[in-house]
Amino acid sequence: MAAEPLTEMEEAIETTMDKLHTYAVRGDWGFYLSFKVFKKLVNQELLHILKDVGSLDEKMKSLDMNQDLELNFNEYWRLIGKLAKAMWEEKFLEVLQK
């Protein structure tokens, strides 16, 4: 990373990556989130955004593209993308209702 201070957006990306590494388990093929660790991450870091998601097992299965019962880097970013999209849509609806 550069020696200059990070922008807000750069800090947000760095925080998102730090959280992945905080919770991820190291395996033969890199870092991943197991079902157990995914639930822990959601319950500690995403408790407001994913509070009404229903079954976390079903959410994990929907993100687990290769069905290996783990979330790899790309699958984790699918989660972040889906959360960002939902937040964007919520903000967009608020603007339309004004």
C-alpha positions in Angstrom: 0.0 0.0 0.0 1.0 3.6 -0.5 2.5 5.7 2.2 -0.2 8.4 1.9 -3.3 8.2 4.0 -6.1 6.1 2.4 -9.3 7.6 1.1 -12.6 6.7 2.8 -13.4 4.3 0.0 -9.9 2.7 0.2 -10.4 2.3 4.0 -13.8 0.7 3.5 -12.3 -1.9 1.1 -9.4 -2.5 3.5 -11.7 -3.0 6.4 -13.8 -5.4 4.4 -10.7 -7.4 3.5 -9.4 -7.3 7.1 -12.7 -8.8 8.3 -12.4 -11.6 5.8 -8.9 -12.4 7.1 -10.0 -12.1 10.7 -12.7 -14.7 10.3 -11.3 -16.9 7.5 -9.8 -20.3 8.0 -6.6 -21.2 6.2 -6.8 -24.3 4.0 -4.8 -26.0 1.4 -6.2 -23.7 -1.3 -6.1 -20.4 0.6 -8.5 -18.8 3.0 -12.2 -19.6 3.2 -15.2 -19.2 5.5 -16.8 -22.4 6.8 -20.5 -22.4 7.6 -19.7 -22.0 11.3 -17.3 -19.1 10.7 -19.7 -17.5 8.3 -22.4 -17.5 10.9 -20.0 -16.0 13.4 -19.0 -13.2 11.0 -22.7 -12.4 10.2 -23.7 -12.4 13.9 -20.8 -10.2 14.9 -20.2 -7.9 11.9 -23.4 -7.9 9.8 -26.1 -8.2 12.5 -28.0 -5.1 11.4 -27.9 -5.7 7.6 -28.6 -9.4 7.7 -30.9 -9.5 10.7 -34.0 -10.4 8.5 -32.3 -12.8 6.1 -33.9 -15.9 7.5 -31.8 -19.1 7.4 -28.1 -18.4 7.4 -27.6 -21.9 6.1 -29.7 -21.1 3.1 -27.9 -17.8 2.6 -24.5 -19.6 2.7 -25.7 -22.2 0.2 -26.9 -19.5 -2.2 -23.4 -17.9 -2.1 -21.5 -21.1 -2.3 -21.2 -21.4 -6.1 -19.0 -24.5 -6.2 -21.0 -26.2 -3.4 -17.9 -27.1 -1.3 -19.5 -25.9 1.9 -17.1 -23.0 2.1 -17.0 -19.4 1.0 -13.9 -18.5 -0.9 -12.7 -15.0 -1.8 -14.9 -14.6 -4.8 -18.0 -16.0 -3.0 -17.3 -13.6 -0.1 -17.3 -10.7 -2.6 -20.6 -11.9 -4.0 -22.0 -11.5 -0.5 -20.5 -8.0 -0.2 -21.9 -7.1 -3.6 -25.3 -8.3 -2.8 -25.3 -6.3 0.5 -24.1 -3.2 -1.3 -26.8 -3.6 -4.0 -29.5 -4.0 -1.3 -28.2 -0.9 0.5 -28.2 1.1 -2.8 -31.8 0.0 -3.6 -32.9 1.1 -0.1 -31.3 4.5 -0.5 -32.7 4.9 -4.0 -36.3 4.2 -2.8 -35.8 6.7 0.0 -34.9 9.4 -2.6 -37.9 8.5 -4.8 -40.2 8.8 -1.8 -39.1 12.4 -1.0 
